[in-house]
């Protein structure tokens, strides 16, 4: 057995460990990318919903709620 054989074995072990870590990192990046894509879809849906709700607000009320008297329930 030469002196370089343990060095090669140690290097192979380090390379194997780095390959395992790289594989886990790649899996994590894929998972996070999918999560970001889902969140972007949710954001887009919420933006569309807000846009639709803004269209439903009467023109006179677009600056926010009026007087509290305007908000009285119908039985008053």
N, CA, C and O atoms as a Tripos MOL2 file, in Angstrom:
@<TRIPOS>MOLECULE
protein
  304   303    76     0     0
PROTEIN
NO_CHARGES

@<TRIPOS>ATOM
      1 N           0.8470   -1.1780    0.0000 N.3       1 UNK1
      2 CA          0.0000    0.0000    0.0000 C.3       1 UNK1
      3 C           0.8890    1.2360    0.0000 C.2       1 UNK1
      4 O           1.7790    1.3770    0.8380 O.2       1 UNK1
      5 N           0.6350    2.1280   -0.9500 N.am      2 UNK2
      6 CA          1.4590    3.3310   -1.0460 C.3       2 UNK2
      7 C           0.8860    4.4340   -0.1560 C.2       2 UNK2
      8 O          -0.2230    4.3130    0.3630 O.2       2 UNK2
      9 N           1.6300    5.4710    0.0070 N.am      3 UNK3
     10 CA          1.2120    6.5800    0.8590 C.3       3 UNK3
     11 C           0.0830    7.3820    0.2240 C.2       3 UNK3
     12 O          -0.6390    8.0780    0.9370 O.2       3 UNK3
     13 N          -0.0910    7.3060   -1.0850 N.am      4 UNK4
     14 CA         -1.1070    8.1030   -1.7490 C.3       4 UNK4
     15 C          -2.4930    7.4530   -1.7170 C.2       4 UNK4
     16 O          -3.4980    8.1250   -1.9470 O.2       4 UNK4
     17 N          -2.5480    6.1360   -1.4300 N.am      5 UNK5
     18 CA         -3.8520    5.4560   -1.3970 C.3       5 UNK5
     19 C          -4.7960    6.0140   -0.3350 C.2       5 UNK5
     20 O          -5.9690    6.2160   -0.6480 O.2       5 UNK5
     21 N          -4.3710    6.2730    0.8820 N.am      6 UNK6
     22 CA         -5.2910    6.8670    1.8550 C.3       6 UNK6
     23 C          -5.7570    8.2530    1.4170 C.2       6 UNK6
     24 O          -6.8960    8.6400    1.6790 O.2       6 UNK6
     25 N          -4.8730    9.0030    0.7480 N.am      7 UNK7
     26 CA         -5.2670   10.3130    0.2660 C.3       7 UNK7
     27 C          -6.3710   10.1960   -0.7780 C.2       7 UNK7
     28 O          -7.3160   10.9840   -0.7680 O.2       7 UNK7
     29 N          -6.2610    9.2170   -1.6800 N.am      8 UNK8
     30 CA         -7.2760    9.0090   -2.7170 C.3       8 UNK8
     31 C          -8.5910    8.5890   -2.0750 C.2       8 UNK8
     32 O          -9.6550    9.0660   -2.4680 O.2       8 UNK8
     33 N          -8.5220    7.6990   -1.0910 N.am      9 UNK9
     34 CA         -9.7300    7.2530   -0.3960 C.3       9 UNK9
     35 C         -10.3920    8.4210    0.3290 C.2       9 UNK9
     36 O         -11.6160    8.5520    0.2990 O.2       9 UNK9
     37 N          -9.6130    9.2520    0.9650 N.am     10 UNK10
     38 CA        -10.1590   10.4100    1.6680 C.3      10 UNK10
     39 C         -10.7790   11.3850    0.6720 C.2      10 UNK10
     40 O         -11.8410   11.9520    0.9280 O.2      10 UNK10
     41 N         -10.1110   11.5760   -0.4640 N.am     11 UNK11
     42 CA        -10.6580   12.4780   -1.4760 C.3      11 UNK11
     43 C         -11.9590   11.9260   -2.0520 C.2      11 UNK11
     44 O         -12.9070   12.6790   -2.2780 O.2      11 UNK11
     45 N         -12.0090   10.6200   -2.2880 N.am     12 UNK12
     46 CA        -13.2420   10.0110   -2.7970 C.3      12 UNK12
     47 C         -14.3820   10.1720   -1.8010 C.2      12 UNK12
     48 O         -15.5190   10.4350   -2.1930 O.2      12 UNK12
     49 N         -14.0820   10.0150   -0.5130 N.am     13 UNK13
     50 CA        -15.1040   10.1940    0.5220 C.3      13 UNK13
     51 C         -15.5940   11.6420    0.5550 C.2      13 UNK13
     52 O         -16.7910   11.8960    0.6900 O.2      13 UNK13
     53 N         -14.6720   12.5760    0.4330 N.am     14 UNK14
     54 CA        -15.0580   13.9920    0.4250 C.3      14 UNK14
     55 C         -15.8960   14.3270   -0.8010 C.2      14 UNK14
     56 O         -16.8760   15.0670   -0.7090 O.2      14 UNK14
     57 N         -15.5100   13.7820   -1.9430 N.am     15 UNK15
     58 CA        -16.2690   14.0310   -3.1660 C.3      15 UNK15
     59 C         -17.6660   13.4420   -3.0500 C.2      15 UNK15
     60 O         -18.6440   14.0760   -3.4460 O.2      15 UNK15
     61 N         -17.7640   12.2270   -2.5050 N.am     16 UNK16
     62 CA        -19.0720   11.5990   -2.3180 C.3      16 UNK16
     63 C         -19.9400   12.4380   -1.3980 C.2      16 UNK16
     64 O         -21.1230   12.6380   -1.6760 O.2      16 UNK16
     65 N         -19.3740   12.9300   -0.3090 N.am     17 UNK17
     66 CA        -20.1390   13.7620    0.6220 C.3      17 UNK17
     67 C         -20.5800   15.0680   -0.0420 C.2      17 UNK17
     68 O         -21.7020   15.5250    0.1720 O.2      17 UNK17
     69 N         -19.7030   15.6630   -0.8410 N.am     18 UNK18
     70 CA        -20.0680   16.8910   -1.5560 C.3      18 UNK18
     71 C         -21.1710   16.6220   -2.5830 C.2      18 UNK18
     72 O         -22.0600   17.4550   -2.7640 O.2      18 UNK18
     73 N         -21.1230   15.4740   -3.2510 N.am     19 UNK19
     74 CA        -22.1730   15.1230   -4.2080 C.3      19 UNK19
     75 C         -23.5110   14.9530   -3.4990 C.2      19 UNK19
     76 O         -24.5470   15.3600   -4.0230 O.2      19 UNK19
     77 N         -23.4940   14.3590   -2.3180 N.am     20 UNK20
     78 CA        -24.7310   14.1880   -1.5360 C.3      20 UNK20
     79 C         -25.2790   15.5530   -1.1330 C.2      20 UNK20
     80 O         -26.4740   15.8160   -1.2680 O.2      20 UNK20
     81 N         -24.3980   16.4190   -0.6380 N.am     21 UNK21
     82 CA        -24.8370   17.7630   -0.2430 C.3      21 UNK21
     83 C         -25.3810   18.5360   -1.4370 C.2      21 UNK21
     84 O         -26.3880   19.2340   -1.3150 O.2      21 UNK21
     85 N         -24.7290   18.4190   -2.5820 N.am     22 UNK22
     86 CA        -25.1940   19.1080   -3.7870 C.3      22 UNK22
     87 C         -26.5630   18.5890   -4.2070 C.2      22 UNK22
     88 O         -27.4140   19.3580   -4.6560 O.2      22 UNK22
     89 N         -26.7710   17.2940   -4.0610 N.am     23 UNK23
     90 CA        -28.0650   16.7040   -4.4050 C.3      23 UNK23
     91 C         -29.1670   17.2460   -3.4990 C.2      23 UNK23
     92 O         -30.2470   17.5980   -3.9740 O.2      23 UNK23
     93 N         -28.8980   17.3140   -2.2020 N.am     24 UNK24
     94 CA        -29.8810   17.8660   -1.2650 C.3      24 UNK24
     95 C         -30.1360   19.3480   -1.5570 C.2      24 UNK24
     96 O         -31.2770   19.8060   -1.4890 O.2      24 UNK24
     97 N         -29.0910   20.0870   -1.8780 N.am     25 UNK25
     98 CA        -29.2400   21.5120   -2.1870 C.3      25 UNK25
     99 C         -30.0770   21.6920   -3.4520 C.2      25 UNK25
    100 O         -30.9240   22.5840   -3.5150 O.2      25 UNK25
    101 N         -29.8460   20.8570   -4.4510 N.am     26 UNK26
    102 CA        -30.6210   20.9370   -5.6880 C.3      26 UNK26
    103 C         -32.0900   20.6160   -5.4270 C.2      26 UNK26
    104 O         -32.9790   21.2660   -5.9750 O.2      26 UNK26
    105 N         -32.3410   19.6140   -4.5910 N.am     27 UNK27
    106 CA        -33.7210   19.2710   -4.2340 C.3      27 UNK27
    107 C         -34.3910   20.4320   -3.5000 C.2      27 UNK27
    108 O         -35.5530   20.7440   -3.7590 O.2      27 UNK27
    109 N         -33.6650   21.0670   -2.5930 N.am     28 UNK28
    110 CA        -34.2040   22.2040   -1.8530 C.3      28 UNK28
    111 C         -34.5170   23.3690   -2.7900 C.2      28 UNK28
    112 O         -35.5620   24.0060   -2.6580 O.2      28 UNK28
    113 N         -33.6270   23.6500   -3.7280 N.am     29 UNK29
    114 CA        -33.8560   24.7330   -4.6890 C.3      29 UNK29
    115 C         -35.0930   24.4310   -5.5290 C.2      29 UNK29
    116 O         -35.9020   25.3250   -5.7760 O.2      29 UNK29
    117 N         -35.2490   23.1930   -5.9670 N.am     30 UNK30
    118 CA        -36.4410   22.8110   -6.7340 C.3      30 UNK30
    119 C         -37.7090   23.0080   -5.9170 C.2      30 UNK30
    120 O         -38.7090   23.5210   -6.4190 O.2      30 UNK30
    121 N         -37.6590   22.5920   -4.6450 N.am     31 UNK31
    122 CA        -38.8200   22.7520   -3.7560 C.3      31 UNK31
    123 C         -39.1510   24.2310   -3.5580 C.2      31 UNK31
    124 O         -40.3150   24.6240   -3.6390 O.2      31 UNK31
    125 N         -38.1370   25.0470   -3.3010 N.am     32 UNK32
    126 CA        -38.3600   26.4740   -3.0870 C.3      32 UNK32
    127 C         -38.8560   27.1510   -4.3620 C.2      32 UNK32
    128 O         -39.6910   28.0530   -4.2990 O.2      32 UNK32
    129 N         -38.3570   26.7290   -5.5030 N.am     33 UNK33
    130 CA        -38.8110   27.2950   -6.7720 C.3      33 UNK33
    131 C         -40.2940   26.9900   -6.9890 C.2      33 UNK33
    132 O         -41.0470   27.8570   -7.4320 O.2      33 UNK33
    133 N         -40.7100   25.7760   -6.6820 N.am     34 UNK34
    134 CA        -42.1260   25.4120   -6.8120 C.3      34 UNK34
    135 C         -42.9790   26.2380   -5.8500 C.2      34 UNK34
    136 O         -44.0730   26.6750   -6.2080 O.2      34 UNK34
    137 N         -42.4850   26.4500   -4.6440 N.am     35 UNK35
    138 CA        -43.2150   27.2420   -3.6590 C.3      35 UNK35
    139 C         -43.3600   28.6920   -4.1280 C.2      35 UNK35
    140 O         -44.4300   29.2870   -3.9970 O.2      35 UNK35
    141 N         -42.2910   29.2500   -4.6670 N.am     36 UNK36
    142 CA        -42.3420   30.6270   -5.1760 C.3      36 UNK36
    143 C         -43.3380   30.7200   -6.3340 C.2      36 UNK36
    144 O         -44.0790   31.6970   -6.4390 O.2      36 UNK36
    145 N         -43.3560   29.7150   -7.1930 N.am     37 UNK37
    146 CA        -44.3000   29.7220   -8.3170 C.3      37 UNK37
    147 C         -45.7380   29.6810   -7.8130 C.2      37 UNK37
    148 O         -46.5970   30.3890   -8.3390 O.2      37 UNK37
    149 N         -46.0130   28.8550   -6.7940 N.am     38 UNK38
    150 CA        -47.3650   28.8010   -6.2140 C.3      38 UNK38
    151 C         -47.7360   30.1350   -5.5790 C.2      38 UNK38
    152 O         -48.8610   30.6070   -5.7400 O.2      38 UNK38
    153 N         -46.8090   30.7370   -4.8670 N.am     39 UNK39
    154 CA        -47.0850   32.0270   -4.2370 C.3      39 UNK39
    155 C         -47.3390   33.1050   -5.2780 C.2      39 UNK39
    156 O         -48.1920   33.9690   -5.0740 O.2      39 UNK39
    157 N         -46.6140   33.0690   -6.3920 N.am     40 UNK40
    158 CA        -46.8330   34.0560   -7.4410 C.3      40 UNK40
    159 C         -48.2150   33.8740   -8.0520 C.2      40 UNK40
    160 O         -48.8780   34.8580   -8.3790 O.2      40 UNK40
    161 N         -48.6560   32.6350   -8.2110 N.am     41 UNK41
    162 CA        -50.0150   32.3860   -8.7080 C.3      41 UNK41
    163 C         -51.0530   32.9420   -7.7490 C.2      41 UNK41
    164 O         -52.0500   33.5230   -8.1760 O.2      41 UNK41
    165 N         -50.8210   32.7640   -6.4390 N.am     42 UNK42
    166 CA        -51.7460   33.3100   -5.4400 C.3      42 UNK42
    167 C         -51.7460   34.8370   -5.4820 C.2      42 UNK42
    168 O         -52.8070   35.4540   -5.3880 O.2      42 UNK42
    169 N         -50.5900   35.4440   -5.6200 N.am     43 UNK43
    170 CA        -50.5040   36.9040   -5.6890 C.3      43 UNK43
    171 C         -51.2470   37.4100   -6.9120 C.2      43 UNK43
    172 O         -51.9920   38.3860   -6.8300 O.2      43 UNK43
    173 N         -51.0460   36.7490   -8.0490 N.am     44 UNK44
    174 CA        -51.7390   37.1590   -9.2740 C.3      44 UNK44
    175 C         -53.2500   37.0540   -9.1100 C.2      44 UNK44
    176 O         -53.9880   37.9330   -9.5550 O.2      44 UNK44
    177 N         -53.7140   35.9780   -8.4710 N.am     45 UNK45
    178 CA        -55.1520   35.8090   -8.2490 C.3      45 UNK45
    179 C         -55.6840   36.9000   -7.3240 C.2      45 UNK45
    180 O         -56.7700   37.4300   -7.5580 O.2      45 UNK45
    181 N         -54.9430   37.2380   -6.2890 N.am     46 UNK46
    182 CA        -55.3700   38.2890   -5.3660 C.3      46 UNK46
    183 C         -55.4010   39.6540   -6.0530 C.2      46 UNK46
    184 O         -56.3080   40.4500   -5.8080 O.2      46 UNK46
    185 N         -54.4330   39.9240   -6.8950 N.am     47 UNK47
    186 CA        -54.4270   41.1940   -7.6320 C.3      47 UNK47
    187 C         -55.6490   41.2780   -8.5370 C.2      47 UNK47
    188 O         -56.2920   42.3240   -8.6190 O.2      47 UNK47
    189 N         -55.9720   40.1730   -9.2190 N.am     48 UNK48
    190 CA        -57.1690   40.1760  -10.0680 C.3      48 UNK48
    191 C         -58.4240   40.4020   -9.2350 C.2      48 UNK48
    192 O         -59.3210   41.1370   -9.6480 O.2      48 UNK48
    193 N         -58.4910   39.7710   -8.0610 N.am     49 UNK49
    194 CA        -59.6620   39.9230   -7.1940 C.3      49 UNK49
    195 C         -59.7830   41.3600   -6.6840 C.2      49 UNK49
    196 O         -60.8810   41.9160   -6.6600 O.2      49 UNK49
    197 N         -58.6820   41.9560   -6.2830 N.am     50 UNK50
    198 CA        -58.7120   43.3420   -5.8180 C.3      50 UNK50
    199 C         -59.1430   44.2710   -6.9460 C.2      50 UNK50
    200 O         -59.9290   45.1930   -6.7280 O.2      50 UNK50
    201 N         -58.6330   44.0320   -8.1430 N.am     51 UNK51
    202 CA        -59.0180   44.8480   -9.2950 C.3      51 UNK51
    203 C         -60.5130   44.7390   -9.5470 C.2      51 UNK51
    204 O         -61.1810   45.7380   -9.8130 O.2      51 UNK51
    205 N         -61.0310   43.5270   -9.4610 N.am     52 UNK52
    206 CA        -62.4700   43.3180   -9.6650 C.3      52 UNK52
    207 C         -63.2770   44.0030   -8.5680 C.2      52 UNK52
    208 O         -64.3070   44.6120   -8.8550 O.2      52 UNK52
    209 N         -62.8320   43.9140   -7.3270 N.am     53 UNK53
    210 CA        -63.5480   44.5610   -6.2260 C.3      53 UNK53
    211 C         -63.5220   46.0830   -6.3640 C.2      53 UNK53
    212 O         -64.5080   46.7500   -6.0520 O.2      53 UNK53
    213 N         -62.4110   46.6300   -6.8250 N.am     54 UNK54
    214 CA        -62.3260   48.0830   -7.0100 C.3      54 UNK54
    215 C         -63.3130   48.5490   -8.0750 C.2      54 UNK54
    216 O         -63.8590   49.6480   -7.9810 O.2      54 UNK54
    217 N         -63.5380   47.7270   -9.0710 N.am     55 UNK55
    218 CA        -64.5070   48.0910  -10.1140 C.3      55 UNK55
    219 C         -65.9260   48.1060   -9.5620 C.2      55 UNK55
    220 O         -66.7850   48.8170  -10.0840 O.2      55 UNK55
    221 N         -66.1800   47.3290   -8.5110 N.am     56 UNK56
    222 CA        -67.5200   47.2350   -7.9420 C.3      56 UNK56
    223 C         -67.8250   48.3780   -6.9830 C.2      56 UNK56
    224 O         -68.9930   48.6250   -6.6830 O.2      56 UNK56
    225 N         -66.8110   49.0790   -6.4980 N.am     57 UNK57
    226 CA        -67.0230   50.1700   -5.5500 C.3      57 UNK57
    227 C         -67.6530   51.3370   -6.3000 C.2      57 UNK57
    228 O         -67.1490   51.7480   -7.3450 O.2      57 UNK57
    229 N         -68.7610   51.8770   -5.7680 N.am     58 UNK58
    230 CA        -69.3840   53.0350   -6.4250 C.3      58 UNK58
    231 C         -68.4180   54.2040   -6.4880 C.2      58 UNK58
    232 O         -67.5590   54.3640   -5.6220 O.2      58 UNK58
    233 N         -68.5680   55.0170   -7.5210 N.am     59 UNK59
    234 CA        -67.6500   56.1360   -7.7510 C.3      59 UNK59
    235 C         -67.5730   57.0900   -6.5600 C.2      59 UNK59
    236 O         -66.4820   57.5470   -6.2220 O.2      59 UNK59
    237 N         -68.6820   57.3990   -5.9250 N.am     60 UNK60
    238 CA        -68.6920   58.3370   -4.8040 C.3      60 UNK60
    239 C         -67.9890   57.8060   -3.5680 C.2      60 UNK60
    240 O         -67.6490   58.5820   -2.6760 O.2      60 UNK60
    241 N         -67.7660   56.5090   -3.4960 N.am     61 UNK61
    242 CA        -67.1660   55.8890   -2.3090 C.3      61 UNK61
    243 C         -65.7300   55.4550   -2.5460 C.2      61 UNK61
    244 O         -65.1620   54.7640   -1.7000 O.2      61 UNK61
    245 N         -65.1330   55.8250   -3.6440 N.am     62 UNK62
    246 CA        -63.8070   55.3230   -3.9880 C.3      62 UNK62
    247 C         -62.7110   55.8360   -3.0550 C.2      62 UNK62
    248 O         -61.6280   55.2540   -2.9960 O.2      62 UNK62
    249 N         -62.9850   56.9340   -2.3170 N.am     63 UNK63
    250 CA        -61.9610   57.4890   -1.4310 C.3      63 UNK63
    251 C         -62.0450   56.9060   -0.0250 C.2      63 UNK63
    252 O         -61.3520   57.3870    0.8720 O.2      63 UNK63
    253 N         -62.8580   55.9010    0.1910 N.am     64 UNK64
    254 CA        -62.9670   55.2690    1.4960 C.3      64 UNK64
    255 C         -64.3630   55.4140    2.0430 C.2      64 UNK64
    256 O         -65.2180   56.0220    1.3990 O.2      64 UNK64
    257 N         -64.6180   54.8660    3.2250 N.am     65 UNK65
    258 CA        -65.9570   54.9400    3.8090 C.3      65 UNK65
    259 C         -66.3280   56.3700    4.1500 C.2      65 UNK65
    260 O         -65.4790   57.1870    4.5060 O.2      65 UNK65
    261 N         -67.6130   56.6520    4.0330 N.am     66 UNK66
    262 CA        -68.1130   57.9850    4.3660 C.3      66 UNK66
    263 C         -68.3710   58.1010    5.8490 C.2      66 UNK66
    264 O         -67.6400   57.5420    6.6660 O.2      66 UNK66
    265 N         -69.4010   58.8220    6.1860 N.am     67 UNK67
    266 CA        -69.7810   59.0170    7.5730 C.3      67 UNK67
    267 C         -70.2670   57.7060    8.1690 C.2      67 UNK67
    268 O         -70.7470   56.8240    7.4570 O.2      67 UNK67
    269 N         -70.1370   57.5920    9.4730 N.am     68 UNK68
    270 CA        -70.6510   56.3960   10.1370 C.3      68 UNK68
    271 C         -72.1700   56.3040    9.9990 C.2      68 UNK68
    272 O         -72.7230   55.2050   10.0280 O.2      68 UNK68
    273 N         -72.8490   57.4360    9.8490 N.am     69 UNK69
    274 CA        -74.2960   57.4280    9.6620 C.3      69 UNK69
    275 C         -74.6680   56.7330    8.3520 C.2      69 UNK69
    276 O         -75.7480   56.1540    8.2350 O.2      69 UNK69
    277 N         -73.7830   56.7920    7.3840 N.am     70 UNK70
    278 CA        -74.0290   56.0970    6.1200 C.3      70 UNK70
    279 C         -73.9980   54.5840    6.3050 C.2      70 UNK70
    280 O         -74.5260   53.8410    5.4770 O.2      70 UNK70
    281 N         -73.3820   54.1310    7.3880 N.am     71 UNK71
    282 CA        -73.2120   52.7100    7.6250 C.3      71 UNK71
    283 C         -74.2440   52.1330    8.6070 C.2      71 UNK71
    284 O         -74.0900   50.9890    9.0350 O.2      71 UNK71
    285 N         -75.2860   52.8870    8.9760 N.am     72 UNK72
    286 CA        -76.2880   52.3890    9.9010 C.3      72 UNK72
    287 C         -77.0280   51.2030    9.3030 C.2      72 UNK72
    288 O         -77.3190   51.1880    8.1070 O.2      72 UNK72
    289 N         -77.3310   50.2180   10.1250 N.am     73 UNK73
    290 CA        -78.0950   49.0820    9.6270 C.3      73 UNK73
    291 C         -79.4870   49.5220    9.2060 C.2      73 UNK73
    292 O         -79.9350   50.5770    9.6560 O.2      73 UNK73
    293 N         -80.1970   48.7720    8.3680 N.am     74 UNK74
    294 CA        -81.4750   49.1860    7.8390 C.3      74 UNK74
    295 C         -82.5850   49.3220    8.8920 C.2      74 UNK74
    296 O         -83.5640   50.0210    8.6340 O.2      74 UNK74
    297 N         -82.4770   48.6960   10.0460 N.am     75 UNK75
    298 CA        -83.5530   48.7680   11.0260 C.3      75 UNK75
    299 C         -83.5390   50.0680   11.8370 C.2      75 UNK75
    300 O         -84.4300   50.2560   12.6650 O.2      75 UNK75
    301 N         -82.5800   50.9700   11.6430 N.am     76 UNK76
    302 CA        -82.5520   52.2310   12.3530 C.3      76 UNK76
    303 C         -83.3180   53.2930   11.6070 C.2      76 UNK76
    304 O         -83.4010   54.4320   12.0650 O.2      76 UNK76
@<TRIPOS>BOND
     1     1     2 1
     2     2     3 1
     3     3     4 2
     4     3     5 am
     5     5     6 1
     6     6     7 1
     7     7     8 2
     8     7     9 am
     9     9    10 1
    10    10    11 1
    11    11    12 2
    12    11    13 am
    13    13    14 1
    14    14    15 1
    15    15    16 2
    16    15    17 am
    17    17    18 1
    18    18    19 1
    19    19    20 2
    20    19    21 am
    21    21    22 1
    22    22    23 1
    23    23    24 2
    24    23    25 am
    25    25    26 1
    26    26    27 1
    27    27    28 2
    28    27    29 am
    29    29    30 1
    30    30    31 1
    31    31    32 2
    32    31    33 am
    33    33    34 1
    34    34    35 1
    35    35    36 2
    36    35    37 am
    37    37    38 1
    38    38    39 1
    39    39    40 2
    40    39    41 am
    41    41    42 1
    42    42    43 1
    43    43    44 2
    44    43    45 am
    45    45    46 1
    46    46    47 1
    47    47    48 2
    48    47    49 am
    49    49    50 1
    50    50    51 1
    51    51    52 2
    52    51    53 am
    53    53    54 1
    54    54    55 1
    55    55    56 2
    56    55    57 am
    57    57    58 1
    58    58    59 1
    59    59    60 2
    60    59    61 am
    61    61    62 1
    62    62    63 1
    63    63    64 2
    64    63    65 am
    65    65    66 1
    66    66    67 1
    67    67    68 2
    68    67    69 am
    69    69    70 1
    70    70    71 1
    71    71    72 2
    72    71    73 am
    73    73    74 1
    74    74    75 1
    75    75    76 2
    76    75    77 am
    77    77    78 1
    78    78    79 1
    79    79    80 2
    80    79    81 am
    81    81    82 1
    82    82    83 1
    83    83    84 2
    84    83    85 am
    85    85    86 1
    86    86    87 1
    87    87    88 2
    88    87    89 am
    89    89    90 1
    90    90    91 1
    91    91    92 2
    92    91    93 am
    93    93    94 1
    94    94    95 1
    95    95    96 2
    96    95    97 am
    97    97    98 1
    98    98    99 1
    99    99   100 2
   100    99   101 am
   101   101   102 1
   102   102   103 1
   103   103   104 2
   104   103   105 am
   105   105   106 1
   106   106   107 1
   107   107   108 2
   108   107   109 am
   109   109   110 1
   110   110   111 1
   111   111   112 2
   112   111   113 am
   113   113   114 1
   114   114   115 1
   115   115   116 2
   116   115   117 am
   117   117   118 1
   118   118   119 1
   119   119   120 2
   120   119   121 am
   121   121   122 1
   122   122   123 1
   123   123   124 2
   124   123   125 am
   125   125   126 1
   126   126   127 1
   127   127   128 2
   128   127   129 am
   129   129   130 1
   130   130   131 1
   131   131   132 2
   132   131   133 am
   133   133   134 1
   134   134   135 1
   135   135   136 2
   136   135   137 am
   137   137   138 1
   138   138   139 1
   139   139   140 2
   140   139   141 am
   141   141   142 1
   142   142   143 1
   143   143   144 2
   144   143   145 am
   145   145   146 1
   146   146   147 1
   147   147   148 2
   148   147   149 am
   149   149   150 1
   150   150   151 1
   151   151   152 2
   152   151   153 am
   153   153   154 1
   154   154   155 1
   155   155   156 2
   156   155   157 am
   157   157   158 1
   158   158   159 1
   159   159   160 2
   160   159   161 am
   161   161   162 1
   162   162   163 1
   163   163   164 2
   164   163   165 am
   165   165   166 1
   166   166   167 1
   167   167   168 2
   168   167   169 am
   169   169   170 1
   170   170   171 1
   171   171   172 2
   172   171   173 am
   173   173   174 1
   174   174   175 1
   175   175   176 2
   176   175   177 am
   177   177   178 1
   178   178   179 1
   179   179   180 2
   180   179   181 am
   181   181   182 1
   182   182   183 1
   183   183   184 2
   184   183   185 am
   185   185   186 1
   186   186   187 1
   187   187   188 2
   188   187   189 am
   189   189   190 1
   190   190   191 1
   191   191   192 2
   192   191   193 am
   193   193   194 1
   194   194   195 1
   195   195   196 2
   196   195   197 am
   197   197   198 1
   198   198   199 1
   199   199   200 2
   200   199   201 am
   201   201   202 1
   202   202   203 1
   203   203   204 2
   204   203   205 am
   205   205   206 1
   206   206   207 1
   207   207   208 2
   208   207   209 am
   209   209   210 1
   210   210   211 1
   211   211   212 2
   212   211   213 am
   213   213   214 1
   214   214   215 1
   215   215   216 2
   216   215   217 am
   217   217   218 1
   218   218   219 1
   219   219   220 2
   220   219   221 am
   221   221   222 1
   222   222   223 1
   223   223   224 2
   224   223   225 am
   225   225   226 1
   226   226   227 1
   227   227   228 2
   228   227   229 am
   229   229   230 1
   230   230   231 1
   231   231   232 2
   232   231   233 am
   233   233   234 1
   234   234   235 1
   235   235   236 2
   236   235   237 am
   237   237   238 1
   238   238   239 1
   239   239   240 2
   240   239   241 am
   241   241   242 1
   242   242   243 1
   243   243   244 2
   244   243   245 am
   245   245   246 1
   246   246   247 1
   247   247   248 2
   248   247   249 am
   249   249   250 1
   250   250   251 1
   251   251   252 2
   252   251   253 am
   253   253   254 1
   254   254   255 1
   255   255   256 2
   256   255   257 am
   257   257   258 1
   258   258   259 1
   259   259   260 2
   260   259   261 am
   261   261   262 1
   262   262   263 1
   263   263   264 2
   264   263   265 am
   265   265   266 1
   266   266   267 1
   267   267   268 2
   268   267   269 am
   269   269   270 1
   270   270   271 1
   271   271   272 2
   272   271   273 am
   273   273   274 1
   274   274   275 1
   275   275   276 2
   276   275   277 am
   277   277   278 1
   278   278   279 1
   279   279   280 2
   280   279   281 am
   281   281   282 1
   282   282   283 1
   283   283   284 2
   284   283   285 am
   285   285   286 1
   286   286   287 1
   287   287   288 2
   288   287   289 am
   289   289   290 1
   290   290   291 1
   291   291   292 2
   292   291   293 am
   293   293   294 1
   294   294   295 1
   295   295   296 2
   296   295   297 am
   297   297   298 1
   298   298   299 1
   299   299   300 2
   300   299   301 am
   301   301   302 1
   302   302   303 1
   303   303   304 2
@<TRIPOS>SUBSTRUCTURE
     1 UNK1         2 RESIDUE 1 A UNK
     2 UNK2         6 RESIDUE 1 A UNK
     3 UNK3        10 RESIDUE 1 A UNK
     4 UNK4        14 RESIDUE 1 A UNK
     5 UNK5        18 RESIDUE 1 A UNK
     6 UNK6        22 RESIDUE 1 A UNK
     7 UNK7        26 RESIDUE 1 A UNK
     8 UNK8        30 RESIDUE 1 A UNK
     9 UNK9        34 RESIDUE 1 A UNK
    10 UNK10       38 RESIDUE 1 A UNK
    11 UNK11       42 RESIDUE 1 A UNK
    12 UNK12       46 RESIDUE 1 A UNK
    13 UNK13       50 RESIDUE 1 A UNK
    14 UNK14       54 RESIDUE 1 A UNK
    15 UNK15       58 RESIDUE 1 A UNK
    16 UNK16       62 RESIDUE 1 A UNK
    17 UNK17       66 RESIDUE 1 A UNK
    18 UNK18       70 RESIDUE 1 A UNK
    19 UNK19       74 RESIDUE 1 A UNK
    20 UNK20       78 RESIDUE 1 A UNK
    21 UNK21       82 RESIDUE 1 A UNK
    22 UNK22       86 RESIDUE 1 A UNK
    23 UNK23       90 RESIDUE 1 A UNK
    24 UNK24       94 RESIDUE 1 A UNK
    25 UNK25       98 RESIDUE 1 A UNK
    26 UNK26      102 RESIDUE 1 A UNK
    27 UNK27      106 RESIDUE 1 A UNK
    28 UNK28      110 RESIDUE 1 A UNK
    29 UNK29      114 RESIDUE 1 A UNK
    30 UNK30      118 RESIDUE 1 A UNK
    31 UNK31      122 RESIDUE 1 A UNK
    32 UNK32      126 RESIDUE 1 A UNK
    33 UNK33      130 RESIDUE 1 A UNK
    34 UNK34      134 RESIDUE 1 A UNK
    35 UNK35      138 RESIDUE 1 A UNK
    36 UNK36      142 RESIDUE 1 A UNK
    37 UNK37      146 RESIDUE 1 A UNK
    38 UNK38      150 RESIDUE 1 A UNK
    39 UNK39      154 RESIDUE 1 A UNK
    40 UNK40      158 RESIDUE 1 A UNK
    41 UNK41      162 RESIDUE 1 A UNK
    42 UNK42      166 RESIDUE 1 A UNK
    43 UNK43      170 RESIDUE 1 A UNK
    44 UNK44      174 RESIDUE 1 A UNK
    45 UNK45      178 RESIDUE 1 A UNK
    46 UNK46      182 RESIDUE 1 A UNK
    47 UNK47      186 RESIDUE 1 A UNK
    48 UNK48      190 RESIDUE 1 A UNK
    49 UNK49      194 RESIDUE 1 A UNK
    50 UNK50      198 RESIDUE 1 A UNK
    51 UNK51      202 RESIDUE 1 A UNK
    52 UNK52      206 RESIDUE 1 A UNK
    53 UNK53      210 RESIDUE 1 A UNK
    54 UNK54      214 RESIDUE 1 A UNK
    55 UNK55      218 RESIDUE 1 A UNK
    56 UNK56      222 RESIDUE 1 A UNK
    57 UNK57      226 RESIDUE 1 A UNK
    58 UNK58      230 RESIDUE 1 A UNK
    59 UNK59      234 RESIDUE 1 A UNK
    60 UNK60      238 RESIDUE 1 A UNK
    61 UNK61      242 RESIDUE 1 A UNK
    62 UNK62      246 RESIDUE 1 A UNK
    63 UNK63      250 RESIDUE 1 A UNK
    64 UNK64      254 RESIDUE 1 A UNK
    65 UNK65      258 RESIDUE 1 A UNK
    66 UNK66      262 RESIDUE 1 A UNK
    67 UNK67      266 RESIDUE 1 A UNK
    68 UNK68      270 RESIDUE 1 A UNK
    69 UNK69      274 RESIDUE 1 A UNK
    70 UNK70      278 RESIDUE 1 A UNK
    71 UNK71      282 RESIDUE 1 A UNK
    72 UNK72      286 RESIDUE 1 A UNK
    73 UNK73      290 RESIDUE 1 A UNK
    74 UNK74      294 RESIDUE 1 A UNK
    75 UNK75      298 RESIDUE 1 A UNK
    76 UNK76      302 RESIDUE 1 A UNK
